[in-house]
Amino acid sequence: MSQHLLHAAQVGVVATLQCGKRAVVFAATHLKAKPGFEQKRLEQARVLLEIVGQARAEAAKASECVAVVVAGDFNEVPEQLAI
C-alpha cells in the first residue's frame, strides 16, 4: 500500500492498494464547508484530482487493472464546479 497525505489544508488522503496485477486508488476528502468558499473548494478538488491522477499513473505501471474511488464530503451540490 502506498499513500499520499495531501499538504493542502482539508483536501484529503490518497492510498493505493495493490493485489497482484490489480490496484485500487482510494481517495477520501472533506472540502471546505463554509459559504463563500466555492473557489477554495474548486482548488481543493483540482489538487485532489491531480494527486489521484498521479497515483493512478504510478499504479498502472505495475497493474493490468486500476480502479479509482473518490469519496467524502464535498460540501457542494451537483451543479457546482467542484463536483
Phi and psi in radians as a Rosetta constraint file:
Dihedral C 1 N 2 CA 2 C 2 CIRCULARHARMONIC -2.021 0.35
Dihedral N 2 CA 2 C 2 N 3 CIRCULARHARMONIC 2.672 0.35
Dihedral C 2 N 3 CA 3 C 3 CIRCULARHARMONIC -2.541 0.35
Dihedral N 3 CA 3 C 3 N 4 CIRCULARHARMONIC 2.701 0.35
Dihedral C 3 N 4 CA 4 C 4 CIRCULARHARMONIC -2.220 0.35
Dihedral N 4 CA 4 C 4 N 5 CIRCULARHARMONIC 2.158 0.35
Dihedral C 4 N 5 CA 5 C 5 CIRCULARHARMONIC -1.657 0.35
Dihedral N 5 CA 5 C 5 N 6 CIRCULARHARMONIC 2.121 0.35
Dihedral C 5 N 6 CA 6 C 6 CIRCULARHARMONIC -1.363 0.35
Dihedral N 6 CA 6 C 6 N 7 CIRCULARHARMONIC 2.279 0.35
Dihedral C 6 N 7 CA 7 C 7 CIRCULARHARMONIC -1.355 0.35
Dihedral N 7 CA 7 C 7 N 8 CIRCULARHARMONIC -0.364 0.35
Dihedral C 7 N 8 CA 8 C 8 CIRCULARHARMONIC -1.230 0.35
Dihedral N 8 CA 8 C 8 N 9 CIRCULARHARMONIC 2.379 0.35
Dihedral C 8 N 9 CA 9 C 9 CIRCULARHARMONIC -0.998 0.35
Dihedral N 9 CA 9 C 9 N 10 CIRCULARHARMONIC 2.357 0.35
Dihedral C 9 N 10 CA 10 C 10 CIRCULARHARMONIC 1.049 0.35
Dihedral N 10 CA 10 C 10 N 11 CIRCULARHARMONIC 0.558 0.35
Dihedral C 10 N 11 CA 11 C 11 CIRCULARHARMONIC -1.665 0.35
Dihedral N 11 CA 11 C 11 N 12 CIRCULARHARMONIC -0.985 0.35
Dihedral C 11 N 12 CA 12 C 12 CIRCULARHARMONIC 2.675 0.35
Dihedral N 12 CA 12 C 12 N 13 CIRCULARHARMONIC -2.929 0.35
Dihedral C 12 N 13 CA 13 C 13 CIRCULARHARMONIC -2.274 0.35
Dihedral N 13 CA 13 C 13 N 14 CIRCULARHARMONIC 2.404 0.35
Dihedral C 13 N 14 CA 14 C 14 CIRCULARHARMONIC -2.161 0.35
Dihedral N 14 CA 14 C 14 N 15 CIRCULARHARMONIC 2.238 0.35
Dihedral C 14 N 15 CA 15 C 15 CIRCULARHARMONIC -2.266 0.35
Dihedral N 15 CA 15 C 15 N 16 CIRCULARHARMONIC 2.518 0.35
Dihedral C 15 N 16 CA 16 C 16 CIRCULARHARMONIC -2.000 0.35
Dihedral N 16 CA 16 C 16 N 17 CIRCULARHARMONIC 2.171 0.35
Dihedral C 16 N 17 CA 17 C 17 CIRCULARHARMONIC -1.856 0.35
Dihedral N 17 CA 17 C 17 N 18 CIRCULARHARMONIC 2.207 0.35
Dihedral C 17 N 18 CA 18 C 18 CIRCULARHARMONIC -1.971 0.35
Dihedral N 18 CA 18 C 18 N 19 CIRCULARHARMONIC 2.317 0.35
Dihedral C 18 N 19 CA 19 C 19 CIRCULARHARMONIC -2.404 0.35
Dihedral N 19 CA 19 C 19 N 20 CIRCULARHARMONIC 1.738 0.35
Dihedral C 19 N 20 CA 20 C 20 CIRCULARHARMONIC 1.106 0.35
Dihedral N 20 CA 20 C 20 N 21 CIRCULARHARMONIC -2.169 0.35
Dihedral C 20 N 21 CA 21 C 21 CIRCULARHARMONIC -1.664 0.35
Dihedral N 21 CA 21 C 21 N 22 CIRCULARHARMONIC 0.239 0.35
Dihedral C 21 N 22 CA 22 C 22 CIRCULARHARMONIC -2.085 0.35
Dihedral N 22 CA 22 C 22 N 23 CIRCULARHARMONIC 2.602 0.35
Dihedral C 22 N 23 CA 23 C 23 CIRCULARHARMONIC -2.480 0.35
Dihedral N 23 CA 23 C 23 N 24 CIRCULARHARMONIC 2.663 0.35
Dihedral C 23 N 24 CA 24 C 24 CIRCULARHARMONIC -2.243 0.35
Dihedral N 24 CA 24 C 24 N 25 CIRCULARHARMONIC 2.180 0.35
Dihedral C 24 N 25 CA 25 C 25 CIRCULARHARMONIC -1.685 0.35
Dihedral N 25 CA 25 C 25 N 26 CIRCULARHARMONIC 2.093 0.35
Dihedral C 25 N 26 CA 26 C 26 CIRCULARHARMONIC -2.021 0.35
Dihedral N 26 CA 26 C 26 N 27 CIRCULARHARMONIC 2.246 0.35
Dihedral C 26 N 27 CA 27 C 27 CIRCULARHARMONIC -2.148 0.35
Dihedral N 27 CA 27 C 27 N 28 CIRCULARHARMONIC 2.329 0.35
Dihedral C 27 N 28 CA 28 C 28 CIRCULARHARMONIC -2.105 0.35
Dihedral N 28 CA 28 C 28 N 29 CIRCULARHARMONIC 2.390 0.35
Dihedral C 28 N 29 CA 29 C 29 CIRCULARHARMONIC -2.461 0.35
Dihedral N 29 CA 29 C 29 N 30 CIRCULARHARMONIC 2.825 0.35
Dihedral C 29 N 30 CA 30 C 30 CIRCULARHARMONIC -2.560 0.35
Dihedral N 30 CA 30 C 30 N 31 CIRCULARHARMONIC 1.673 0.35
Dihedral C 30 N 31 CA 31 C 31 CIRCULARHARMONIC -1.338 0.35
Dihedral N 31 CA 31 C 31 N 32 CIRCULARHARMONIC 2.777 0.35
Dihedral C 31 N 32 CA 32 C 32 CIRCULARHARMONIC -0.866 0.35
Dihedral N 32 CA 32 C 32 N 33 CIRCULARHARMONIC 2.336 0.35
Dihedral C 32 N 33 CA 33 C 33 CIRCULARHARMONIC -1.723 0.35
Dihedral N 33 CA 33 C 33 N 34 CIRCULARHARMONIC -0.524 0.35
Dihedral C 33 N 34 CA 34 C 34 CIRCULARHARMONIC -1.172 0.35
Dihedral N 34 CA 34 C 34 N 35 CIRCULARHARMONIC 2.531 0.35
Dihedral C 34 N 35 CA 35 C 35 CIRCULARHARMONIC -1.017 0.35
Dihedral N 35 CA 35 C 35 N 36 CIRCULARHARMONIC 2.531 0.35
Dihedral C 35 N 36 CA 36 C 36 CIRCULARHARMONIC 1.608 0.35
Dihedral N 36 CA 36 C 36 N 37 CIRCULARHARMONIC -0.059 0.35
Dihedral C 36 N 37 CA 37 C 37 CIRCULARHARMONIC -1.889 0.35
Dihedral N 37 CA 37 C 37 N 38 CIRCULARHARMONIC 0.493 0.35
Dihedral C 37 N 38 CA 38 C 38 CIRCULARHARMONIC -1.044 0.35
Dihedral N 38 CA 38 C 38 N 39 CIRCULARHARMONIC -0.726 0.35
Dihedral C 38 N 39 CA 39 C 39 CIRCULARHARMONIC -1.149 0.35
Dihedral N 39 CA 39 C 39 N 40 CIRCULARHARMONIC -0.674 0.35
Dihedral C 39 N 40 CA 40 C 40 CIRCULARHARMONIC -1.107 0.35
Dihedral N 40 CA 40 C 40 N 41 CIRCULARHARMONIC -0.750 0.35
Dihedral C 40 N 41 CA 41 C 41 CIRCULARHARMONIC -1.083 0.35
Dihedral N 41 CA 41 C 41 N 42 CIRCULARHARMONIC -0.688 0.35
Dihedral C 41 N 42 CA 42 C 42 CIRCULARHARMONIC -1.094 0.35
Dihedral N 42 CA 42 C 42 N 43 CIRCULARHARMONIC -0.773 0.35
Dihedral C 42 N 43 CA 43 C 43 CIRCULARHARMONIC -1.084 0.35
Dihedral N 43 CA 43 C 43 N 44 CIRCULARHARMONIC -0.760 0.35
Dihedral C 43 N 44 CA 44 C 44 CIRCULARHARMONIC -1.083 0.35
Dihedral N 44 CA 44 C 44 N 45 CIRCULARHARMONIC -0.728 0.35
Dihedral C 44 N 45 CA 45 C 45 CIRCULARHARMONIC -1.120 0.35
Dihedral N 45 CA 45 C 45 N 46 CIRCULARHARMONIC -0.694 0.35
Dihedral C 45 N 46 CA 46 C 46 CIRCULARHARMONIC -1.107 0.35
Dihedral N 46 CA 46 C 46 N 47 CIRCULARHARMONIC -0.757 0.35
Dihedral C 46 N 47 CA 47 C 47 CIRCULARHARMONIC -1.083 0.35
Dihedral N 47 CA 47 C 47 N 48 CIRCULARHARMONIC -0.794 0.35
Dihedral C 47 N 48 CA 48 C 48 CIRCULARHARMONIC -1.037 0.35
Dihedral N 48 CA 48 C 48 N 49 CIRCULARHARMONIC -0.820 0.35
Dihedral C 48 N 49 CA 49 C 49 CIRCULARHARMONIC -1.130 0.35
Dihedral N 49 CA 49 C 49 N 50 CIRCULARHARMONIC -0.613 0.35
Dihedral C 49 N 50 CA 50 C 50 CIRCULARHARMONIC -1.106 0.35
Dihedral N 50 CA 50 C 50 N 51 CIRCULARHARMONIC -0.824 0.35
Dihedral C 50 N 51 CA 51 C 51 CIRCULARHARMONIC -1.170 0.35
Dihedral N 51 CA 51 C 51 N 52 CIRCULARHARMONIC -0.707 0.35
Dihedral C 51 N 52 CA 52 C 52 CIRCULARHARMONIC -1.069 0.35
Dihedral N 52 CA 52 C 52 N 53 CIRCULARHARMONIC -0.747 0.35
Dihedral C 52 N 53 CA 53 C 53 CIRCULARHARMONIC -1.075 0.35
Dihedral N 53 CA 53 C 53 N 54 CIRCULARHARMONIC -0.722 0.35
Dihedral C 53 N 54 CA 54 C 54 CIRCULARHARMONIC -1.133 0.35
Dihedral N 54 CA 54 C 54 N 55 CIRCULARHARMONIC -0.744 0.35
Dihedral C 54 N 55 CA 55 C 55 CIRCULARHARMONIC -1.131 0.35
Dihedral N 55 CA 55 C 55 N 56 CIRCULARHARMONIC -0.693 0.35
Dihedral C 55 N 56 CA 56 C 56 CIRCULARHARMONIC -1.131 0.35
Dihedral N 56 CA 56 C 56 N 57 CIRCULARHARMONIC -0.779 0.35
Dihedral C 56 N 57 CA 57 C 57 CIRCULARHARMONIC -1.081 0.35
Dihedral N 57 CA 57 C 57 N 58 CIRCULARHARMONIC -0.717 0.35
Dihedral C 57 N 58 CA 58 C 58 CIRCULARHARMONIC -1.146 0.35
Dihedral N 58 CA 58 C 58 N 59 CIRCULARHARMONIC -0.763 0.35
Dihedral C 58 N 59 CA 59 C 59 CIRCULARHARMONIC -1.140 0.35
Dihedral N 59 CA 59 C 59 N 60 CIRCULARHARMONIC -0.594 0.35
Dihedral C 59 N 60 CA 60 C 60 CIRCULARHARMONIC -1.144 0.35
Dihedral N 60 CA 60 C 60 N 61 CIRCULARHARMONIC -0.386 0.35
Dihedral C 60 N 61 CA 61 C 61 CIRCULARHARMONIC -1.118 0.35
Dihedral N 61 CA 61 C 61 N 62 CIRCULARHARMONIC -0.531 0.35
Dihedral C 61 N 62 CA 62 C 62 CIRCULARHARMONIC -2.050 0.35
Dihedral N 62 CA 62 C 62 N 63 CIRCULARHARMONIC 0.174 0.35
Dihedral C 62 N 63 CA 63 C 63 CIRCULARHARMONIC -2.284 0.35
Dihedral N 63 CA 63 C 63 N 64 CIRCULARHARMONIC 2.568 0.35
Dihedral C 63 N 64 CA 64 C 64 CIRCULARHARMONIC -1.476 0.35
Dihedral N 64 CA 64 C 64 N 65 CIRCULARHARMONIC -0.449 0.35
Dihedral C 64 N 65 CA 65 C 65 CIRCULARHARMONIC -2.456 0.35
Dihedral N 65 CA 65 C 65 N 66 CIRCULARHARMONIC 2.234 0.35
Dihedral C 65 N 66 CA 66 C 66 CIRCULARHARMONIC -2.217 0.35
Dihedral N 66 CA 66 C 66 N 67 CIRCULARHARMONIC 2.097 0.35
Dihedral C 66 N 67 CA 67 C 67 CIRCULARHARMONIC -1.746 0.35
Dihedral N 67 CA 67 C 67 N 68 CIRCULARHARMONIC 2.644 0.35
Dihedral C 67 N 68 CA 68 C 68 CIRCULARHARMONIC -2.229 0.35
Dihedral N 68 CA 68 C 68 N 69 CIRCULARHARMONIC 2.286 0.35
Dihedral C 68 N 69 CA 69 C 69 CIRCULARHARMONIC -2.185 0.35
Dihedral N 69 CA 69 C 69 N 70 CIRCULARHARMONIC 2.177 0.35
Dihedral C 69 N 70 CA 70 C 70 CIRCULARHARMONIC -2.092 0.35
Dihedral N 70 CA 70 C 70 N 71 CIRCULARHARMONIC 2.141 0.35
Dihedral C 70 N 71 CA 71 C 71 CIRCULARHARMONIC -2.407 0.35
Dihedral N 71 CA 71 C 71 N 72 CIRCULARHARMONIC 2.829 0.35
Dihedral C 71 N 72 CA 72 C 72 CIRCULARHARMONIC 2.517 0.35
Dihedral N 72 CA 72 C 72 N 73 CIRCULARHARMONIC -2.873 0.35
Dihedral C 72 N 73 CA 73 C 73 CIRCULARHARMONIC -1.843 0.35
Dihedral N 73 CA 73 C 73 N 74 CIRCULARHARMONIC 1.842 0.35
Dihedral C 73 N 74 CA 74 C 74 CIRCULARHARMONIC -1.507 0.35
Dihedral N 74 CA 74 C 74 N 75 CIRCULARHARMONIC -0.206 0.35
Dihedral C 74 N 75 CA 75 C 75 CIRCULARHARMONIC 0.878 0.35
Dihedral N 75 CA 75 C 75 N 76 CIRCULARHARMONIC 0.691 0.35
Dihedral C 75 N 76 CA 76 C 76 CIRCULARHARMONIC -2.474 0.35
Dihedral N 76 CA 76 C 76 N 77 CIRCULARHARMONIC 2.866 0.35
Dihedral C 76 N 77 CA 77 C 77 CIRCULARHARMONIC -1.772 0.35
Dihedral N 77 CA 77 C 77 N 78 CIRCULARHARMONIC 2.771 0.35
Dihedral C 77 N 78 CA 78 C 78 CIRCULARHARMONIC -0.954 0.35
Dihedral N 78 CA 78 C 78 N 79 CIRCULARHARMONIC -0.447 0.35
Dihedral C 78 N 79 CA 79 C 79 CIRCULARHARMONIC -1.359 0.35
Dihedral N 79 CA 79 C 79 N 80 CIRCULARHARMONIC -0.204 0.35
Dihedral C 79 N 80 CA 80 C 80 CIRCULARHARMONIC -1.412 0.35
Dihedral N 80 CA 80 C 80 N 81 CIRCULARHARMONIC 2.694 0.35
Dihedral C 80 N 81 CA 81 C 81 CIRCULARHARMONIC -1.135 0.35
Dihedral N 81 CA 81 C 81 N 82 CIRCULARHARMONIC -0.559 0.35
Dihedral C 81 N 82 CA 82 C 82 CIRCULARHARMONIC -1.157 0.35
Dihedral N 82 CA 82 C 82 N 83 CIRCULARHARMONIC -0.391 0.35
